[in-house]
Amino acid sequence: MRAVVCEQYGPPSQLRIKELPDPVAGPDDAVVGIRAAAINFPDLLIIENLYQVSVPVPFIPGSEFAGEVLSVGANVANVRPGDLVMGGSFVGSFAEQIAVPAASLKPIPSGLTLDQAAAFSVTYRTSYHALVTIGELQPDDWVVVLGAAGGVGTAAVDLATRLGAKVIAVASSSERLEICKQLGAVAGINYTTENLKDRIKAITGKGADLIIDPVGGPYAEEAFRAIAWGGRFVVVGFAQGDIPRIPLNLVLLKGGIIKGFEIRTVAEHLPGLVAAGDRALDAMTAQGLVPHVSDIFTLEQAREALQFIADRKSTGKVLIKP
């Protein structure tokens, strides 16, 4: 099979396309022929060895995929060859095939194509649990989404709107903000030309009830300065690269609540709430919820696709299709 291989840590340019042996299913595994794999920002951090968990080289990057089951191990009963499934693995998805524990696979929900299924889980589960499980979203909340035109951002705008919130999208251009308005944002702020704090206060009249931040960097503090008293600020990630340092006197004066969100630890500590959220997402998918796929690359274009994400050019999910 063909696969994208990281043989040394560094930028996307150092990745290679190689021929590797086809994977073989262990007793509890399934081999999936990958039809589409989605890029997520942590994939960039992993290939540069900047993620919280280090992966020894060489490895195949990629954490999210959809495809067809090709073979299964002797103990597997939940899937069989020919089934169309979606799944995830910390690494290994940027390839023509992948072997994963069969228990980690899920049938593709009604209403999702293979491409949409590949793009769904990471961003929509992240956004739902950041908004609801951690952020305690309430109908009519003013919700500010930083980095609103990225994968997590577009999902957060979409979900918060569907859950009855009033969403303010924050992005770097009018074109990116237009995508967010099509997903339901009632207002947009171009942080390159507008004062973020002043605009949030002007739009809401009182400040933001909930801020979702997958970006980090200097705009985190600026947004927090426009939070309503008792508002919630959910830290999702640091796509901008810099980890912000919000002065604690602001937290004191605002009565603000800063919460962290990371899907692995939340699933470990709040399994019941995470399972309930996943059921809610399945129900919303049956009612027409689909992810916004903005760009598709071939496996041979994987380097360009990852650089596209690194350069923050995407306006939704980016796929690699073998």
C-alpha positions in Angstrom: 0.0 0.0 0.0 1.0 3.6 -0.4 1.3 5.8 2.7 2.6 9.1 3.9 5.6 8.5 6.2 7.3 10.8 8.7 10.9 9.6 9.0 12.2 12.6 10.8 10.4 15.4 12.8 9.9 18.6 10.9 7.5 20.6 8.6 5.3 18.9 6.1 7.9 19.2 3.4 10.0 16.4 4.9 7.2 13.8 4.6 7.5 11.0 2.0 5.1 8.9 0.0 6.3 5.2 0.3 5.2 1.7 -0.6 4.7 -0.3 2.6 3.4 -3.9 3.3 -0.4 -4.1 3.6 -1.5 -4.2 7.3 -2.7 -7.5 8.7 -5.6 -7.7 11.2 -4.8 -9.0 14.6 -7.4 -11.1 16.5 -9.4 -8.1 17.6 -8.6 -5.8 14.7 -10.1 -4.8 11.4 -8.3 -3.6 8.3 -10.0 -0.7 6.6 -9.4 0.5 3.1 -9.3 4.2 3.5 -11.5 6.2 1.1 -10.9 9.6 2.8 -8.8 10.9 5.7 -9.2 14.2 7.4 -6.4 16.5 8.5 -6.6 18.0 12.0 -4.3 20.6 13.4 -2.6 18.2 16.0 -1.4 16.2 13.0 1.0 19.1 12.2 2.2 19.2 15.8 2.8 15.4 15.9 5.0 15.4 12.8 7.1 18.3 14.3 7.2 16.5 17.7 5.5 19.4 19.3 2.4 17.6 20.6 1.8 16.6 24.2 2.5 12.9 23.2 5.6 12.1 21.2 5.4 9.4 18.5 8.7 7.6 17.6 9.7 7.9 14.0 9.1 6.4 11.5 5.3 6.6 11.5 2.3 7.3 9.3 0.5 10.5 10.4 -3.2 11.1 10.3 -5.9 10.5 13.0 -9.3 10.4 11.3 -10.7 8.3 8.4 -13.6 6.6 6.7 -13.6 3.7 4.4 -14.5 0.0 3.8 -13.7 -2.9 6.0 -11.4 -5.3 4.1 -10.7 -8.0 6.6 -11.3 -8.8 10.3 -9.6 -10.8 13.0 -10.9 -14.0 14.5 -12.5 -12.4 17.5 -14.3 -9.6 15.7 -18.1 -9.6 15.6 -19.1 -5.9 15.3 -18.0 -5.4 11.7 -17.4 -7.5 8.7 -15.8 -7.1 5.3 -17.7 -4.7 3.1 -19.0 -2.6 5.9 -18.6 1.2 5.5 -17.2 2.6 8.7 -15.6 5.7 10.2 -12.9 5.7 12.8 -9.9 7.3 14.4 -6.4 6.3 15.4 -3.7 8.5 17.0 -1.6 8.0 13.8 -1.8 5.9 10.7 -4.7 7.4 8.6 -2.8 9.0 5.7 -2.5 5.7 3.9 -4.4 3.4 1.6 -5.1 1.0 4.5 -5.1 0.9 8.2 -5.4 -1.8 10.9 -7.2 -0.6 14.1 -9.1 -2.3 17.0 -12.5 -3.2 15.5 -14.2 -1.8 18.6 -13.1 1.7 17.7 -15.0 1.6 14.4 -18.5 3.0 13.9 -21.0 2.6 11.1 -21.4 5.7 9.0 -24.5 7.5 10.3 -27.4 7.9 7.9 -27.1 11.1 6.0 -23.3 11.3 5.8 -21.2 10.5 2.8 -17.8 8.8 3.1 -16.1 12.2 2.8 -18.3 13.8 5.4 -17.9 10.9 7.7 -14.1 11.2 7.6 -14.5 14.9 8.4 -17.0 14.6 11.2 -15.8 13.1 14.5 -12.8 15.1 15.6 -14.1 18.6 14.9 -17.8 18.0 15.8 -17.1 16.0 18.9 -14.5 18.6 20.0 -16.9 21.4 19.3 -19.9 19.8 20.9 -18.2 18.9 24.1 -16.3 22.3 24.3 -19.7 24.1 23.9 -22.0 21.8 26.0 -20.1 19.4 28.2 -17.4 21.9 29.3 -18.9 25.3 28.3 -22.4 24.6 29.6 -24.0 26.4 26.6 -27.5 27.8 27.2 -30.0 28.9 24.6 -29.7 32.6 23.8 -26.1 32.7 25.0 -23.8 35.1 23.2 -21.0 32.7 21.9 -17.7 34.0 20.5 -15.8 31.5 18.4 -12.1 32.4 17.7 -10.6 30.9 14.6 -14.1 30.5 13.4 -13.2 29.5 9.8 -11.1 26.5 10.7 -12.2 22.9 11.2 -13.1 23.2 14.9 -14.3 26.8 14.4 -16.8 26.0 11.6 -18.2 23.1 13.6 -18.5 25.3 16.7 -20.4 28.0 14.7 -22.7 25.4 13.2 -23.4 23.5 16.5 -23.9 26.6 18.7 -26.3 28.0 16.1 -28.3 24.8 16.0 -28.4 24.7 19.8 -30.0 28.2 20.0 -27.0 30.4 20.7 -26.2 33.8 19.1 -22.8 33.3 17.5 -20.1 35.9 16.8 -17.5 34.5 14.4 -13.9 35.8 14.6 -11.7 35.3 11.6 -9.0 37.0 9.5 -10.9 38.0 6.3 -14.4 38.9 5.1 -14.4 35.8 2.9 -13.8 33.6 5.8 -16.4 35.4 7.9 -18.9 34.9 5.0 -18.5 31.1 5.4 -19.3 31.5 9.1 -22.4 33.5 8.4 -23.6 30.8 6.0 -23.3 28.4 8.9 -25.4 30.6 11.1 -23.2 33.3 12.8 -25.2 36.4 13.4 -22.1 38.6 13.4 -18.5 38.5 12.3 -15.3 40.3 13.5 -12.2 40.6 11.3 -9.5 40.7 14.0 -7.0 42.1 11.5 -8.9 45.3 11.0 -11.2 45.6 14.0 -10.7 45.9 17.8 -11.9 42.5 19.1 -12.8 43.6 22.6 -14.7 46.7 21.5 -16.6 44.9 18.8 -17.7 42.0 21.1 -19.0 44.5 23.6 -20.7 46.6 20.9 -22.5 43.6 19.3 -23.6 41.9 22.6 -24.2 45.0 24.7 -23.0 43.1 27.8 -20.1 40.8 26.7 -19.8 37.2 25.7 -21.4 34.5 27.8 -19.1 31.8 26.3 -15.9 32.0 24.3 -14.5 29.0 22.4 -10.7 29.4 21.7 -8.9 26.8 19.6 -6.3 29.4 18.5 -4.5 30.9 21.5 -2.1 33.8 20.9 -2.7 37.5 21.6 -6.4 37.5 20.8 -7.3 35.2 23.8 -6.8 38.0 26.3 -8.4 40.6 24.1 -11.5 38.4 23.8 -11.5 37.6 27.6 -11.6 41.3 28.3 -15.0 41.4 26.5 -16.5 38.5 28.5 -19.7 39.1 30.5 -19.6 38.8 34.2 -19.5 35.1 35.1 -18.9 34.1 31.5 -17.1 31.0 30.5 -13.9 30.8 28.5 -13.0 27.3 27.1 -9.4 26.7 26.0 -9.4 24.1 23.2 -6.0 24.5 21.6 -3.2 26.8 20.4 -3.3 26.8 16.6 -1.7 30.2 16.5 1.3 28.7 18.2 1.7 30.9 21.3 0.2 29.9 24.7 -1.6 33.0 26.1 -1.1 34.2 29.7 -4.3 35.8 30.8 -3.8 38.0 33.9 -5.6 36.5 36.9 -6.8 40.0 38.0 -9.0 40.0 34.9 -10.5 36.7 36.0 -11.2 38.1 39.4 -12.8 41.3 38.1 -14.9 39.5 35.5 -16.0 36.7 37.7 -14.9 34.7 34.7 -14.5 30.9 34.5 -11.6 29.5 32.4 -11.9 25.8 31.6 -9.7 23.5 29.6 -10.9 21.0 27.1 -9.0 18.0 25.7 -11.1 15.1 24.3 -9.0 12.2 25.7 -9.1 13.4 29.3 -12.7 14.5 29.2 -13.7 11.0 27.9 -11.7 9.5 30.7 -13.2 11.7 33.5 -16.7 12.3 32.2 -17.6 9.2 30.2 -21.3 9.5 30.8 -21.5 13.1 29.5 -19.3 12.3 26.5 -21.5 9.3 25.6 -24.6 11.5 25.9 -23.0 14.1 23.7 -22.2 11.5 21.1 -25.8 10.3 21.0 -26.9 13.9 20.6 -24.6 14.3 17.6 -26.0 11.2 16.1 -29.5 12.6 16.4 -28.5 15.9 14.9 -26.8 14.1 12.0 -30.0 12.2 11.3 -31.7 15.7 11.1 -29.3 17.0 8.5 -26.1 18.0 10.3 -23.1 17.6 8.0 -19.5 18.9 8.3 -18.2 21.6 6.0 -15.5 20.1 3.7 -13.6 22.9 2.0 -10.7 21.2 0.2 -9.7 17.8 -1.0 -6.1 16.6 -1.8 -4.7 13.3 -3.1 -2.4 11.2 -1.1 0.5 12.4 -3.3 -0.5 16.0 -2.3 -0.3 15.3 1.4 2.6 17.6 2.0 0.7 20.5 0.3 -2.4 19.6 2.2 -0.7 19.8 5.6 1.1 23.0 4.6 -2.3 24.4 3.5 -3.5 23.9 7.1 -0.3 25.2 8.6 -0.8 28.4 6.5 -4.3 28.7 7.8 -5.8 28.8 4.3 -8.7 26.3 5.0 -12.3 27.3 5.6 -13.5 24.0 7.0 -12.2 20.5 7.0 -9.5 19.4 4.6 -9.4 15.8 3.3 -6.7 13.5 1.8 -8.2 10.9 -0.5 -6.0 7.9 -1.5 
